[in-house]
Amino acid sequence: MIQVTKDQHFVPQFYLELFADNGTIQVLDLPARRIGKPRPYQSVCYKPFFYGQQTGIQDEVSQHAESLFGALESQIAERLPRIIEHARLEQLSNPDLDTLAYMMALQLMRTERFRDVVQKLESQMLKFVSTTMAHFPGFTEDARRLAKEHGKEMSEEEAKQLQEFLARGEYTLTTDNTSHMRFIAGGDNLVGFHNLFFFKQWNILKATGQFCFVTSDNPVSEWLPSNGLYGNSFLERRHYFSLTPDIMIESVNPTRDDKSQSPAETVQYRTCTEDDVLVYDMVIAQHAKQFLYGKGKTEFQQLLWQSHKPGKAYEDFHRTYVLRQDADVTDPSESN
């Protein structure tokens, strides 16, 4: 018999454990601006049957996805301690970066926030198609024919009312998880994102002071440098991923002069000031869906404090990651 997994994590437990202290993890509820009681790290970042076509409802899709991701996670978890040691010793190799690229690619695609984006885009597309079709000649005849093919009778008046309703566009379409699951379960997307991450510029940021890096329910933060007419390519976007409380990965557009250089040959290592660490924590907070996680309360208290009484870290964050992007976010303690 196949073992059924109900509680399905969209952030893996082996990763969350890195931010736990004696098995518990600190939690900051961003919308509520509330630091909660420490919780077992296994009790966060999951939902019942998250990978099902309908969240919360058991089906074969949810179990196949759980099995697939479990196998990938086991391979990454086995290699991760050695990779973390290499990062601290400033000795990351191409195989290390290869594993980290898979880890970041998988984590980028599987969260609630990414699902929200996929569903929003799908809903907008379906609404655009529906509204456009309502303006086509012969819509009422096609609608009545389709209704009849599905065993329904539709009058001419009902077809006209449907046409008017769709043409106004005053409605919202919701979708299930099908498109999201197809996206993340398809091997091509995982490999594609892996390749993009692997060949970007890797900057390893180290926290050595009183403040640590935090993570969130959306661990891979994607920051767009500008909102230009054509947007930003994946390589132009910056990605931030807290690997551990003392190590953050900054993934940026590669600028290698020698094209024969491998990513490992151009990795840059930098020790952050305490204000730098807070700035990067604000970036993580800016892209979280609802929760931040960390080893202690100190960083959370600083984020909340600086949102009320801005200091150097808040000013640096706002100047670099808000004003340059012309974004709506003005408070790193508020989830957007």
C-alpha positions as CSV (number, residue, x, y, z in Angstrom):
1,M,0.0,0.0,0.0
2,I,1.1,3.5,-0.8
3,Q,1.6,5.6,2.3
4,V,-0.6,8.7,2.1
5,T,1.0,12.0,3.2
6,K,-1.5,14.5,4.3
7,D,0.6,17.4,5.7
8,Q,2.6,18.5,2.7
9,H,5.4,21.1,3.1
10,F,6.0,23.7,0.5
11,V,9.3,24.6,2.4
12,P,11.2,21.4,3.3
13,Q,11.7,20.5,6.9
14,F,15.5,19.8,6.5
15,Y,15.9,23.5,5.5
16,L,13.6,24.9,8.2
17,E,15.6,22.9,10.8
18,L,18.7,25.1,10.0
19,F,16.8,28.1,11.4
20,A,15.6,26.3,14.5
21,D,17.0,26.3,18.0
22,N,16.4,23.1,20.0
23,G,13.8,22.0,17.6
24,T,11.7,25.2,17.6
25,I,11.7,28.2,15.3
26,Q,10.7,31.8,15.9
27,V,7.8,33.2,13.9
28,L,6.9,36.8,12.9
29,D,3.4,37.3,11.5
30,L,4.0,40.2,9.1
31,P,0.4,41.4,8.5
32,A,-0.3,41.3,12.2
33,R,3.2,42.6,13.1
34,R,3.3,40.0,15.9
35,I,6.1,37.9,17.1
36,G,4.5,34.6,18.1
37,K,5.7,31.8,20.5
38,P,8.4,29.5,19.2
39,R,7.0,26.6,17.2
40,P,8.3,23.2,16.2
41,Y,9.9,23.7,12.8
42,Q,7.9,20.8,11.4
43,S,4.7,22.7,12.2
44,V,5.2,25.5,9.7
45,C,5.1,25.9,5.9
46,Y,2.7,23.1,5.1
47,K,-1.0,22.6,4.2
48,P,-3.1,19.4,4.0
49,F,-2.7,17.9,0.5
50,F,-1.0,21.1,-0.8
51,Y,0.0,19.4,-4.0
52,G,-3.5,18.2,-4.9
53,Q,-5.5,19.7,-7.7
54,Q,-7.6,21.2,-4.9
55,T,-5.7,22.2,-1.8
56,G,-6.9,20.1,1.1
57,I,-8.4,17.3,-1.0
58,Q,-6.5,14.0,-1.3
59,D,-5.8,12.8,-4.8
60,E,-3.2,10.9,-6.7
61,V,-1.5,14.1,-7.9
62,S,-0.7,15.2,-4.4
63,Q,0.9,11.8,-3.5
64,H,3.0,11.6,-6.7
65,A,4.2,15.2,-6.2
66,E,5.0,14.5,-2.6
67,S,7.0,11.4,-3.6
68,L,8.9,13.3,-6.4
69,F,9.8,16.2,-4.1
70,G,10.7,13.9,-1.3
71,A,13.3,12.1,-3.5
72,L,14.8,15.4,-4.7
73,E,14.9,16.8,-1.1
74,S,16.7,13.6,0.2
75,Q,19.5,14.1,-2.3
76,I,19.9,17.8,-1.5
77,A,19.7,17.2,2.3
78,E,22.4,14.6,2.1
79,R,24.8,17.0,0.3
80,L,23.9,20.2,2.2
81,P,26.0,20.0,5.3
82,R,29.2,19.7,3.2
83,I,28.0,22.6,1.0
84,I,27.4,24.8,4.0
85,E,30.9,24.0,5.3
86,H,32.4,24.9,1.9
87,A,30.5,28.2,1.9
88,R,31.8,29.1,5.3
89,L,35.4,28.2,4.2
90,E,34.9,30.1,0.9
91,Q,35.6,26.9,-1.1
92,L,32.4,26.4,-3.0
93,S,32.8,24.2,-6.1
94,N,30.8,23.8,-9.2
95,P,29.1,20.6,-7.9
96,D,28.1,22.6,-4.8
97,L,26.6,25.4,-6.9
98,D,24.9,22.8,-9.0
99,T,23.0,21.4,-5.9
100,L,22.2,24.8,-4.6
101,A,20.8,25.8,-8.0
102,Y,18.5,22.9,-8.0
103,M,17.5,23.7,-4.4
104,M,16.7,27.3,-5.3
105,A,14.9,26.4,-8.5
106,L,12.7,23.9,-6.7
107,Q,12.0,26.3,-3.8
108,L,11.2,29.2,-6.1
109,M,8.4,27.3,-7.8
110,R,6.7,25.4,-5.1
111,T,5.5,28.0,-2.6
112,E,2.0,29.5,-2.0
113,R,3.2,32.9,-3.3
114,F,4.3,31.4,-6.6
115,R,1.0,29.5,-6.8
116,D,-0.8,32.7,-6.3
117,V,1.1,34.3,-9.2
118,V,0.3,31.4,-11.5
119,Q,-3.4,31.3,-10.6
120,K,-3.7,35.1,-11.0
121,L,-2.1,35.0,-14.4
122,E,-4.3,32.1,-15.5
123,S,-7.4,33.8,-14.2
124,Q,-6.6,37.1,-16.0
125,M,-6.0,35.2,-19.2
126,L,-9.2,33.3,-19.0
127,K,-11.1,36.5,-18.2
128,F,-9.5,38.2,-21.2
129,V,-10.5,35.3,-23.5
130,S,-14.1,35.2,-22.1
131,T,-14.6,38.9,-22.4
132,T,-13.1,39.0,-25.9
133,M,-15.3,36.1,-27.1
134,A,-18.4,37.9,-25.8
135,H,-17.8,40.6,-28.5
136,F,-17.6,38.1,-31.3
137,P,-20.5,37.9,-33.8
138,G,-22.5,34.7,-33.4
139,F,-21.7,34.4,-29.6
140,T,-25.3,33.6,-28.6
141,E,-25.6,30.8,-31.2
142,D,-22.3,29.3,-30.1
143,A,-23.3,29.5,-26.4
144,R,-26.7,27.8,-27.0
145,R,-25.0,25.1,-29.1
146,L,-22.4,24.4,-26.4
147,A,-25.0,24.3,-23.8
148,K,-27.0,21.7,-25.8
149,E,-23.9,19.6,-26.3
150,H,-23.6,19.4,-22.5
151,G,-27.3,18.4,-22.0
152,K,-28.5,21.9,-21.2
153,E,-31.1,24.1,-22.8
154,M,-30.4,27.8,-23.1
155,S,-32.9,30.3,-24.5
156,E,-32.0,33.2,-26.7
157,E,-32.6,35.6,-23.9
158,E,-30.4,33.7,-21.5
159,A,-27.6,33.6,-24.1
160,K,-27.9,37.4,-24.5
161,Q,-27.7,37.9,-20.8
162,L,-24.6,35.7,-20.6
163,Q,-23.0,37.7,-23.5
164,E,-23.7,41.0,-21.7
165,F,-22.4,39.7,-18.4
166,L,-19.1,38.5,-19.9
167,A,-18.7,41.6,-22.1
168,R,-18.8,43.9,-19.0
169,G,-16.0,41.9,-17.4
170,E,-17.3,42.6,-13.9
171,Y,-16.4,39.2,-12.5
172,T,-13.5,37.1,-11.2
173,L,-12.5,33.7,-12.4
174,T,-10.8,31.3,-10.0
175,T,-8.8,28.3,-10.9
176,D,-7.5,25.2,-9.1
177,N,-3.9,24.0,-8.7
178,T,-3.6,22.2,-12.0
179,S,-1.5,24.7,-13.9
180,H,0.8,25.2,-10.9
181,M,1.3,21.5,-10.5
182,R,2.0,21.0,-14.2
183,F,4.5,23.8,-14.0
184,I,6.5,22.6,-11.0
185,A,6.2,18.8,-11.7
186,G,7.4,19.2,-15.3
187,G,11.1,18.4,-15.4
188,D,11.8,21.0,-18.1
189,N,10.9,23.9,-15.8
190,L,13.1,22.6,-12.9
191,V,16.0,22.1,-15.2
192,G,15.5,25.4,-16.9
193,F,15.5,27.4,-13.7
194,H,18.4,25.4,-12.4
195,N,20.5,26.3,-15.5
196,L,19.6,30.0,-15.1
197,F,20.5,30.0,-11.4
198,F,23.7,28.0,-11.9
199,F,25.2,30.4,-14.5
200,K,24.3,33.6,-12.7
201,Q,26.9,35.4,-10.5
202,W,27.0,33.9,-7.0
203,N,27.7,36.2,-4.1
204,I,28.0,34.6,-0.7
205,L,27.1,37.0,2.1
206,K,28.2,36.2,5.7
207,A,26.7,37.5,8.9
208,T,29.2,37.6,11.8
209,G,27.6,40.2,14.2
210,Q,24.7,40.1,16.5
211,F,22.1,39.9,13.7
212,C,21.4,36.8,11.6
213,F,19.7,36.2,8.3
214,V,16.0,35.2,8.5
215,T,13.9,33.1,6.1
216,S,10.3,33.1,5.2
217,D,7.4,31.1,3.8
218,N,8.7,32.2,0.4
219,P,12.5,31.6,0.9
220,V,13.7,32.6,-2.6
221,S,13.1,36.4,-2.9
222,E,13.0,37.7,-6.5
223,W,13.7,41.4,-6.8
224,L,13.3,43.2,-10.1
225,P,15.7,46.2,-10.6
226,S,13.1,48.2,-12.5
227,N,9.6,48.2,-13.9
228,G,10.6,49.2,-17.4
229,L,8.5,48.8,-20.6
230,Y,9.8,45.3,-21.3
231,G,10.4,44.2,-17.7
232,N,13.5,42.2,-16.5
233,S,14.8,39.0,-17.8
234,F,15.5,36.2,-15.3
235,L,19.2,36.9,-15.4
236,E,18.7,40.6,-14.7
237,R,16.6,39.9,-11.6
238,R,18.3,39.5,-8.3
239,H,17.5,36.5,-6.1
240,Y,18.1,36.3,-2.4
241,F,18.1,33.0,-0.5
242,S,19.1,32.6,3.2
243,L,20.9,29.3,3.2
244,T,21.5,29.4,7.0
245,P,21.3,32.1,9.7
246,D,24.9,33.1,8.9
247,I,24.9,32.7,5.1
248,M,22.9,34.3,2.4
249,I,23.1,33.7,-1.4
250,E,22.8,36.7,-3.6
251,S,22.2,35.7,-7.3
252,V,22.8,38.5,-9.8
253,N,23.3,39.1,-13.5
254,P,26.7,37.5,-14.5
255,T,29.4,39.9,-15.9
256,R,32.2,37.4,-16.6
257,D,34.7,38.9,-19.0
258,D,36.2,35.5,-19.7
259,K,33.4,33.3,-21.0
260,S,35.4,30.2,-20.2
261,Q,35.2,30.9,-16.5
262,S,33.0,28.6,-14.5
263,P,30.6,29.9,-11.9
264,A,32.7,28.6,-9.0
265,E,35.7,30.6,-10.3
266,T,33.8,33.9,-9.9
267,V,32.0,33.3,-6.6
268,Q,32.4,36.4,-4.4
269,Y,32.4,36.2,-0.6
270,R,31.6,39.2,1.6
271,T,31.2,39.7,5.3
272,C,28.2,41.9,6.0
273,T,27.9,44.7,8.5
274,E,25.0,44.5,11.0
275,D,23.1,47.1,9.0
276,D,23.7,45.1,5.8
277,V,22.2,42.0,7.4
278,L,19.1,43.9,8.4
279,V,18.7,45.3,4.9
280,Y,18.7,41.8,3.4
281,D,16.3,40.6,6.1
282,M,14.0,43.4,4.9
283,V,14.3,42.1,1.4
284,I,13.2,38.7,2.6
285,A,10.3,40.3,4.5
286,Q,9.3,42.3,1.5
287,H,8.8,39.1,-0.6
288,A,7.3,36.8,2.1
289,K,3.7,35.8,1.8
290,Q,2.9,36.1,5.6
291,F,5.6,34.7,7.9
292,L,9.2,35.2,8.7
293,Y,11.2,32.5,10.5
294,G,14.5,32.7,12.4
295,K,16.5,31.4,15.4
296,G,15.7,34.3,17.7
297,K,13.6,37.4,18.2
298,T,16.3,40.0,17.8
299,E,16.1,40.5,14.1
300,F,12.3,40.6,14.2
301,Q,12.3,43.2,16.9
302,Q,14.7,45.3,14.8
303,L,12.6,45.1,11.7
304,L,9.5,46.2,13.6
305,W,11.4,48.9,15.4
306,Q,12.9,50.4,12.2
307,S,9.6,50.5,10.5
308,H,8.5,52.9,13.2
309,K,11.7,54.7,13.7
310,P,13.8,54.3,10.5
311,G,17.5,53.9,11.0
312,K,20.4,53.5,8.5
313,A,19.3,49.9,7.5
314,Y,15.8,51.0,6.7
315,E,17.0,54.0,4.8
316,D,19.4,51.9,2.8
317,F,16.7,49.3,2.1
318,H,14.2,51.9,1.0
319,R,16.7,53.7,-1.3
320,T,17.9,50.5,-2.9
321,Y,15.0,48.1,-3.0
322,V,12.0,50.4,-3.0
323,L,12.6,53.7,-4.7
324,R,14.7,52.2,-7.5
325,Q,12.0,49.7,-8.2
326,D,9.3,52.3,-8.0
327,A,7.4,49.8,-5.8
328,D,4.4,50.2,-3.5
329,V,6.1,48.6,-0.5
330,T,7.2,51.2,2.0
331,D,7.3,49.0,5.1
332,P,9.5,45.9,5.3
333,S,7.4,44.6,8.1
334,E,4.3,44.4,5.9
335,S,3.9,41.5,3.5
336,N,2.8,42.4,0.0
